[in-house]
Amino acid sequence: MTRGLMSVGLMSVAAAIVLAGCVADNAPPAPDPGPAGPDQCGAVDLQNLVGRPVSDFEALQWTKHPVRIVRPGDMVTLDYSASRLTIWADDGDNISRMSCG
């Protein structure tokens, strides 16, 4: 009988531990930072390059923010960096769009 009570006691403790993880946290949620501003990476200032060859951008020797140039077929990571300038090139190696991320 003692062994049965011990098993029930252990199961009760285990259940209490599991249920403790289900208790609602009363802390308010963190505020949503909202979408990143378009000029965190300098994309707004460079929109005049859209439609021009990627080499025109490379000639600027841009050092203000990190840059990623994405050409057709390139693998792209899903990490997001608001300060990184992403340049999307088309099949002719012309800039099709620029964005932060």
Short mmCIF file of the C-alpha atoms (twelve columns), coordinates in Angstrom:
data_MODEL
# 
_entry.id   MODEL 
# 
loop_
_atom_site.group_PDB 
_atom_site.id 
_atom_site.type_symbol 
_atom_site.label_atom_id 
_atom_site.label_alt_id 
_atom_site.label_comp_id 
_atom_site.label_asym_id 
_atom_site.label_seq_id 
_atom_site.Cartn_x 
_atom_site.Cartn_y 
_atom_site.Cartn_z 
_atom_site.pdbx_PDB_model_num 
ATOM 1   C CA . MET A 1   0.000  0.000  0.000   1 
ATOM 2   C CA . THR A 2   2.865  2.379  0.766   1 
ATOM 3   C CA . ARG A 3   4.291  1.795  -2.693  1 
ATOM 4   C CA . GLY A 4   0.924  2.672  -4.283  1 
ATOM 5   C CA . LEU A 5   0.654  5.880  -2.258  1 
ATOM 6   C CA . MET A 6   4.190  6.798  -3.262  1 
ATOM 7   C CA . SER A 7   3.342  6.337  -6.943  1 
ATOM 8   C CA . VAL A 8   0.204  8.461  -6.568  1 
ATOM 9   C CA . GLY A 9   2.239  11.108 -4.734  1 
ATOM 10  C CA . LEU A 10  4.895  11.198 -7.468  1 
ATOM 11  C CA . MET A 11  2.242  11.411 -10.177 1 
ATOM 12  C CA . SER A 12  0.585  14.298 -8.313  1 
ATOM 13  C CA . VAL A 13  3.889  16.153 -8.082  1 
ATOM 14  C CA . ALA A 14  4.581  15.531 -11.790 1 
ATOM 15  C CA . ALA A 15  1.114  16.776 -12.720 1 
ATOM 16  C CA . ALA A 16  1.586  19.902 -10.608 1 
ATOM 17  C CA . ILE A 17  4.895  20.651 -12.345 1 
ATOM 18  C CA . VAL A 18  3.340  20.207 -15.797 1 
ATOM 19  C CA . LEU A 19  0.354  22.381 -14.939 1 
ATOM 20  C CA . ALA A 20  2.607  25.083 -13.481 1 
ATOM 21  C CA . GLY A 21  3.869  25.686 -17.000 1 
ATOM 22  C CA . CYS A 22  0.305  26.414 -18.111 1 
ATOM 23  C CA . VAL A 23  -0.260 29.299 -15.711 1 
ATOM 24  C CA . ALA A 24  -0.913 32.539 -17.576 1 
ATOM 25  C CA . ASP A 25  1.732  35.215 -17.278 1 
ATOM 26  C CA . ASN A 26  0.136  38.455 -16.118 1 
ATOM 27  C CA . ALA A 27  2.926  40.612 -17.533 1 
ATOM 28  C CA . PRO A 28  1.807  42.913 -20.338 1 
ATOM 29  C CA . PRO A 29  3.024  41.930 -23.797 1 
ATOM 30  C CA . ALA A 30  6.046  43.737 -25.204 1 
ATOM 31  C CA . PRO A 31  5.089  46.603 -27.484 1 
ATOM 32  C CA . ASP A 32  5.233  45.855 -31.198 1 
ATOM 33  C CA . PRO A 33  8.083  47.875 -32.685 1 
ATOM 34  C CA . GLY A 34  6.168  48.143 -35.960 1 
ATOM 35  C CA . PRO A 35  7.687  48.006 -39.409 1 
ATOM 36  C CA . ALA A 36  11.213 49.232 -39.857 1 
ATOM 37  C CA . GLY A 37  11.553 52.641 -41.429 1 
ATOM 38  C CA . PRO A 38  12.632 52.584 -45.071 1 
ATOM 39  C CA . ASP A 39  15.624 54.795 -44.393 1 
ATOM 40  C CA . GLN A 40  17.244 52.632 -41.711 1 
ATOM 41  C CA . CYS A 41  19.427 51.173 -44.456 1 
ATOM 42  C CA . GLY A 42  19.534 54.107 -46.878 1 
ATOM 43  C CA . ALA A 43  17.223 52.558 -49.501 1 
ATOM 44  C CA . VAL A 44  15.142 55.734 -49.882 1 
ATOM 45  C CA . ASP A 45  18.171 57.800 -50.877 1 
ATOM 46  C CA . LEU A 46  19.183 55.275 -53.544 1 
ATOM 47  C CA . GLN A 47  15.855 54.743 -55.332 1 
ATOM 48  C CA . ASN A 48  17.211 56.699 -58.311 1 
ATOM 49  C CA . LEU A 49  19.377 53.641 -59.071 1 
ATOM 50  C CA . VAL A 50  16.389 51.350 -59.717 1 
ATOM 51  C CA . GLY A 51  16.532 50.276 -63.366 1 
ATOM 52  C CA . ARG A 52  20.247 50.979 -63.638 1 
ATOM 53  C CA . PRO A 53  23.070 48.393 -63.681 1 
ATOM 54  C CA . VAL A 54  24.236 46.964 -60.360 1 
ATOM 55  C CA . SER A 55  27.711 48.192 -61.301 1 
ATOM 56  C CA . ASP A 56  26.441 51.789 -60.867 1 
ATOM 57  C CA . PHE A 57  25.734 51.002 -57.220 1 
ATOM 58  C CA . GLU A 58  29.059 49.180 -56.799 1 
ATOM 59  C CA . ALA A 59  30.861 52.264 -58.155 1 
ATOM 60  C CA . LEU A 60  29.503 54.248 -55.190 1 
ATOM 61  C CA . GLN A 61  31.634 52.128 -52.832 1 
ATOM 62  C CA . TRP A 62  28.776 52.204 -50.300 1 
ATOM 63  C CA . THR A 63  29.975 51.820 -46.720 1 
ATOM 64  C CA . LYS A 64  27.128 53.379 -44.707 1 
ATOM 65  C CA . HIS A 65  25.333 50.064 -44.058 1 
ATOM 66  C CA . PRO A 66  25.839 46.372 -44.833 1 
ATOM 67  C CA . VAL A 67  24.741 45.445 -48.358 1 
ATOM 68  C CA . ARG A 68  23.391 42.267 -49.905 1 
ATOM 69  C CA . ILE A 69  22.998 41.988 -53.676 1 
ATOM 70  C CA . VAL A 70  20.558 39.280 -54.710 1 
ATOM 71  C CA . ARG A 71  20.673 38.055 -58.283 1 
ATOM 72  C CA . PRO A 72  18.247 35.604 -59.934 1 
ATOM 73  C CA . GLY A 73  18.843 32.101 -58.595 1 
ATOM 74  C CA . ASP A 74  20.784 33.281 -55.538 1 
ATOM 75  C CA . MET A 75  19.989 31.654 -52.228 1 
ATOM 76  C CA . VAL A 76  18.761 34.176 -49.661 1 
ATOM 77  C CA . THR A 77  18.766 33.737 -45.915 1 
ATOM 78  C CA . LEU A 78  15.605 34.620 -44.018 1 
ATOM 79  C CA . ASP A 79  17.352 36.618 -41.322 1 
ATOM 80  C CA . TYR A 80  16.191 40.212 -41.118 1 
ATOM 81  C CA . SER A 81  18.461 43.162 -40.466 1 
ATOM 82  C CA . ALA A 82  16.772 46.574 -40.671 1 
ATOM 83  C CA . SER A 83  20.100 48.281 -41.293 1 
ATOM 84  C CA . ARG A 84  21.098 46.023 -44.200 1 
ATOM 85  C CA . LEU A 85  20.451 47.288 -47.732 1 
ATOM 86  C CA . THR A 86  19.187 44.526 -50.018 1 
ATOM 87  C CA . ILE A 87  19.510 45.131 -53.743 1 
ATOM 88  C CA . TRP A 88  17.454 42.887 -56.005 1 
ATOM 89  C CA . ALA A 89  18.857 42.468 -59.519 1 
ATOM 90  C CA . ASP A 90  17.058 41.181 -62.613 1 
ATOM 91  C CA . ASP A 91  18.361 38.833 -65.341 1 
ATOM 92  C CA . GLY A 92  20.161 41.738 -67.032 1 
ATOM 93  C CA . ASP A 93  21.975 42.598 -63.766 1 
ATOM 94  C CA . ASN A 94  19.956 45.775 -63.430 1 
ATOM 95  C CA . ILE A 95  18.580 46.883 -60.071 1 
ATOM 96  C CA . SER A 96  14.890 45.945 -59.934 1 
ATOM 97  C CA . ARG A 97  14.284 47.117 -56.351 1 
ATOM 98  C CA . MET A 98  15.994 48.070 -53.114 1 
ATOM 99  C CA . SER A 99  14.798 47.442 -49.605 1 
ATOM 100 C CA . CYS A 100 15.946 47.178 -46.029 1 
ATOM 101 C CA . GLY A 101 16.356 43.743 -44.617 1 
# 
